[in-house]
């Protein structure tokens, strides 16, 4: 009986991700003693699989190439400051374990159907790319839970700001009625004109919501009242359900936005004296030097894009010019960076306070992404099919 190498690889991968998640959450690192042996084990298992299944040697070569491509892609993300070194090595290890079991060797441990659609949903590209996509998509729910945990445990004073969308219930009620009116008008117009296309409806809802929200308050109140009463008369149950759903959605979205912006920034950043800094700590901002003056750049790429759109100056997207002294990359501070900061402090060019941000453990998202990949499939592929189905 042939050894089920793909199943063995899956079990090893899941167990490794569980351990990596524990290590990343507890200590903030994914150890080399885990990832390096996994890469070797993956290569050995691929060789055994090719030999025992009488597959072409080119399959083994393809596995090695896919693993190399994943490492190169991870290295690029590392250079961009998006991933830490441990994340890159863990993805490489998983690519070595589950390199090319896509079509027709997709590593599914279950097979089922929903409404006639087979799951796990298989993409046309190798499995490691599915894993990366799903892991990135999984970071948002994990980030929300992680930030909420930090707030409750260490910074309960931020709960007031976090719950502010609930306190703004009057504002949310008005917005709910505006959106409800826009939906009602859109449904009526598209039905009368027989143009019931999802993308057109969404655009109309957005435009009408924007227009209604910008008109004077008295006129807005009259318009919203008339349209809402009409909606209640024509379809009472659906209108009431829609109002409740929209109100809850607006409130939840408001809390999520708070978690990802101001609350996240305050919860995941702390000030340290420069003498307290250690290698691996992640700076909350980059430090530049220009014309013998030192300044910080604490703007994110998204903030730069927003400023560029507001002012019309596309050059604002680029980071400030000057010599980069300390970078805010996910790789963290080096001994050289700390020495530079000490020197700048001694020259009174910076204060003896440096802001450090907590690194978001990515290993749990990789674990979630792996489980989704195995049991559900490629989320990007599924989302694409859903959008096509809705639009056409």
N, C-alpha and C positions, 0 to 999 in steps of 0.2 A: 504494500500500500504506500502510495506516495505521501510524503510529508506535506502538510498544508502550510507552505511557507508564507503566503499572504496573510493567513489567519494568525500565525505566530508573530509576524511583523506588526500586525494591528495591535495585538495584545501588548507587545513590548512598547509600542508607540504610546498607547493609552496610559500604561503604568508609568512610563518615563515622563509624560506630560503632567500626571498627577503629582509626581515627586518634584518636578520642576516648578509647578505652581506653588506647592508648599514652601519650597526653598525661596522662591521669588517673593512671596508674601511675607515670610518670616525674616529673611536676611537681605532681601533686595538683590539677590544674585542667582544666576543659573550656572552651576559649577561645571568647569571643564571636565571633571572626572565623570560627569554624566554624559555630556554631549559628544566628546571625542570617542569614547568606546562605542556609542550608538552609531556613529558614522561607520566605524569599522565593522560592527555587527551587521549593519544594513548592507554593506558591500558584500560581505561573506554570504549572507542569506540570499542575495540576488544571484550570486554565483551558484549556490546550491540549487536554487529554483530553476535556473537555466539548464543546469546539468540534469536534474531529475525529471524535468518536463520535456527534455529533448528539444527545447526551444533554440532558436538561432542565437549564436554568440553575439549577433548584432543587438539583441534585446538587452544583454548585459552592458554593451557599449552605450546604448540609449539611456539606460539607468544612470550610468556614470555621468553622461552629458547633462541629463536633467538635474542631477545633484549639483554639478558644477554651475549650472545656470542659476539655480536657486541661491547658491552661495554668492555668486556675482551680484544678483539682484539684492540680496540682503546686505552685501557690502556697500552698495550704492545708497540704500536706505540708512545704513550706519553713517556714511559720510555726510548725508543730508541732516543727520541728527534725529531721525525719526525712530530708529531702533538702537538698543544697546547691543554690545557685542554678544552677550549671552543669548539674546533673541535670534541673532543671525545664526549662531551655531546650533541652536535648537531646531530652527527651520531646516538647516542643512542636514541635521541628523534625521529628521522626519522624512526629508526628501530621499535620503539614502535608504531608509526603511521602506518607504512607500513611494517609490520613484515614478513608476510608469504603469501602475495598475489602473490605467484609465480604460477606455474601450479597447479590447473586450475583457480586460483583466482588472476591472474596477473593484476595489477592495471592499465590497459591500458584505456585511455580515447578516443583513436582513434584506428581504425583497418584499415589497407590498405595493398596493395600488390605492389611490384615492380618486374617486370619480373616473376610474379608468386610466388615470395617469400613473405610470410606474415611478416608484421611488426606491432607492435614492436617485435623484435627478443627476444624470451624468453629463458633464461638459465634454467638449471635444478636445480640450487640452489636458496635459498630464495632471494627475491628482495633486501634487504639491502646490500647483497654482490655485486649485480649488481651496486647499487648506489655507493659503495665504489670504485669499479673498474673504473667506468665511471668518478667519481670525480678525481681520481688520474690521469687518462688519460687526463682529461680536464685542469689540472694545467699548462701544457706546453703552450698552446696558451694564457691562461690568464697571465702567468708569462711574456711572451714576451710583451704583451700589457702593463702590469704594469711597467716593467722595462723601456720600451720606454717612457712611460708617465713621470716617474721619471727623466729620462735623459733630456727630452725636457723641463720640468718645472724647475728642480733644478740644473742640471749639464749639461748645453749645451756644455761645453768644451769636453764632451765625444763623441759628435756627429762625430768628426773627426775619432776617433778610430772605431766607429760603422760603418761608411761608408767606411772604408778602403778596404773591399772586392770589392766595386765598383771601387775604384781607382786602384786596382790591376787587371784591366780588361785584360791586356796583358797576365798575368799569367793564368787567367781564360780562355782566348781564347785557349791557348796552351793545358790546361787540357781538354777543351771541345773537341778539335780535337783528343787528345789521346783517350778519351772515345769513341768518334764516330768511330775511327779506330778499337778499340777493339770490339765494337758492330758489325761493318761490318764484321770483321774477324770471330767473333763468329757465326753470322748468316750464313756466307758462309760455315764454317766448319760443323756446325750441320745439315745444309741442305744437304750437300754432304754425310755425314755419316749417315743421317736419325736418328739422336739422338736429337730430338727437345723436350727436357725435360727442364722445366723452371729452376729448381735448378741447373742443369748442365750448362745451358746457363749463369746464373748469376755468377757461379764460374769461368767460362771461361772468362767472361767480366772483372771480378776483376783481375784475373791472368794476362791477356793480357795487361790491363791498367797498372798494376804494372810493368810488364816487359818493355813495351814501354817507360814508364816514367823514367826508370833507365838507359836506353842505352844512349850513348853520344849524345849530342845535334845535331850534323850534321847528324848522322845516323837516329836519331829520326825524324828530319825534312824531310828526304827523305822518310822514311817509312810512316809517317803521310800524306805526300803530295800524294804519290802514292795511298794509300788506300782511302783517301778522294776523289781524282779524280775518282777512280773506283766507289765509292759509288754514286757520283754525276751523273756519266754516266749511271749507272744501274737503279737508282731511284732518280731522281733529287728532286722532291717535298718532299718525305719522308726524304731524307738526310738533306735538308735545314731546314725543320721543326724540325728535331731531333737536329740539331746543335743549333738552336735558343732556343729550350726547355732546352737542357742540359746546355747551357750558363746561362740562367736565373736561373735554378735550383741551379747551383754551386754558383752563386752570392747570392741568397737568403739564401742558407745553410750557406754560409760564414757569412752573417749578423746575422743569428740565433745563430751560434756558438759564435760570439762576444757578443751577448746579454746574452747568458747563462754563459759565462766565465768571461773574463776580465772586460767588461762593467758592467755586473751584479754585480760583486764583488765591483767595485768602486762606482756604483750608489746606492747600497743598504747597504753601510757601512759608518759610520761617527765616528770621534774621539771625545771623551768626557773626561773632567777632572773627576777624581774619585769622587770629591765632587758633581758633577752634575748627577751621576748615580742614577737611580730609580729602584725600584722593578719592575720586569717584562721585563726590557730591556734584549735583547738577545745578549750575548757575541759573538764576531766574532771568538773567539778561546777559547780553554780550557787552564787552567793554572795548571801545575804540579809542585811538589816539590820532589827533589831527592838529597840526600847527602847535605841537607841544601842549595841547589841551586834551584832557581825558573826559569822555562822556559815555553814557550808557545808552543802549538800544533795547528797550523793553517792549517794543511793538511786535506783535505776531504778524505773520504773513497776511492773515485775514484782515487785521487792523490796517495794514498798509494798503490792501486792495480797497477797503472801504474809504480810506482817506483819498486814494487816487480817484475813485468814482465821484466822491463829493466835490473835489476841487478840479477834476479834469486833468490833473497832472499825473501822467502815467509813470513819471520818474520816481514818484513816491513809493512805488511797489518795491524798488530796489532798496537794499539795506544802506545805511549811511556810509559815505565814503570815508576812508581813513584806514589806518593800520589796525587790524584786529589783534587785540591783546589777549582777551579771554573770550572763548566761545561758549554759547549756551547749548552745545550739542549734548545728546543723550549719553555720550560716552563719559561725560563728567569731567571734573577738574583733574589735572595732572599735577605732579610735583612742580613742574615748571610754571604752571598757571598760579599756584599758590605763592611761589617765590615772587612772581610778577606783582601779585596783589600786595604782598608784604612790602615790596619796594615802592609801589605807588602810595601806600599808606605812610611809609616813612618820609616820603617827599611831600606829604600833605596834599596829594592830588585826589585822593579818595578818602571817605570816612572809614572808621574802623568798624564798619557794619557792612556785611555782604549778604544779599538775599539768595537763599537756596530753595529750589523747588523739589518736592518729593517726586521721585521717579514713579510712574504708574507701572505696577507689575503687569507685564504683557503676557507672561506664561499662562495665567488663568484664561485669558482670551484665546490663546493658542489651543488650550485644552478644549474650551467650548467650541472653537472652530473645527477641531478634529472630530469631536462627537457629532456636530452638525453635518460635517462632510460625510461621515460614515452612515448615519441614520437617515438624513434628510437629503443631502446632496449639495450641489453647487447653488448657493443662494443667488448669485448674480444671474445664473442661467434661469432659475425659477422666477426671479423678478422680471427678467426680460420677457419670458413667456406670459406672465400675468399682464404686463403692460400691453403686449401685442393683442392679447385676448380682450382687454378692456377697450382698446382703441378701435380694433377692427372686428 
